[in-house]
Structures are given as C-alpha cells and as structure tokens.
C-alpha cells in the first residue's frame, strides 16, 4: 500500500508544476497531528466544524503559548 502512495507522489511531482514539499515534525504541529489521528475516527468526506473538536482545545492553547512536547500526541 505504501508503495502505491510513493508512486502516486512521484507521479504528481513529475508534472510541470511548481511544487515545494517541506517536512514539519509532528512535535512542531501537534494540532495537525491530532487532526490526522482524529480523521481516522470520523466518516470519510468533507467535515465542517462550527467549533474545534473538544480534544484539540488544549493543543490549540499550547500552540498559542508557543509550547510543544516532543513525541506527545494527546488523544
């Protein structure tokens, strides 16, 4: 399965587009990491939120304060 994704990414990168990829460690973006894990527990498709999911509120607060915890993903 991973091989399929690698081939797909290489195919997209070979197009004549201006693409830049940047790796950001999950410790530097705990909110995105939490949302990625959360996405596995909700139905597939577009999800719109009027308010942030409850589980991410503490991470948003830490992000605003500039605090990160390497290797921690709060679920």
Secondary structure, DSSP 8 states (H G I E B T S, - for coil): -HHHHHHHHHHHHTSSS--------GGG-HHHHHHHHHHTTS-SS----SS--GGGHHHHHHHHHT---TT----
